[in-house]
Amino acid sequence: MIHTENCLIIMDPGYEVLGEVYLAQGMCRSISLNQRGDQLLGVFIEDWQVHGLERMQQSLVQTKEGPMDMFSAEKVSLQSQDFASALRGWLDDHGFLHHTLPLGAMAAWSEIQKKDLDNRQKLELALMLASLPVEKLEL
């Protein structure tokens, strides 16, 4: 298995950063929300920590009429390797934006957050960071 560590940046529809989720091999390592992020997402995250993140699982079943899609809910633990993909799906379904950065880009992302730029410009810089080779990101 390839060792992957990255950070999922969560934003509202206006590109305002709400927080970050640190991931390792798809599993949640930590969650850091700002005040607005805590207001919008805190109650959900508390529930996920206890019960897991619910996602819909699609499967194909054979019936008398032929194959049909069947959907069932499953809970994904924060420590599951499927957590990152479940979280991305949940964020998409609930109207939040997200972007994943390699861990090596987080120092640069922190500096971008301090700049007097609008939220959209910060996101554009984050997109550029994500496309840089890892050796260019490390300080």
Disulfide bonds with the S-S distance in Angstrom:
none
